[in-house]
Amino acid sequence: MAKENQLKITLVKGVAGATRRQKDNVRTLGLHKIGQSTVRPDSSAVRGLVRKVAHLVTVEEA
């Protein structure tokens, strides 16, 4: 059984000054505070969310 790929997403910049949609995307990813990380499955939906807030987060394989 193959293990599903995971992405570790970390919020590195605050959302002050971001658009409402960007703030919603950050919350959808499960991030609330700067420095907080979350692990999500590597799917096209998650990658789309990350792409929209790429200037606020860092992503690495988990």
Protein Blocks (a to p, Z undefined) as FASTA:
>chain_A
ZZddddddddfbdfehiafklmmmmmmnopabghiacdddddfklmmmmmmmmmmpccdd
ZZ
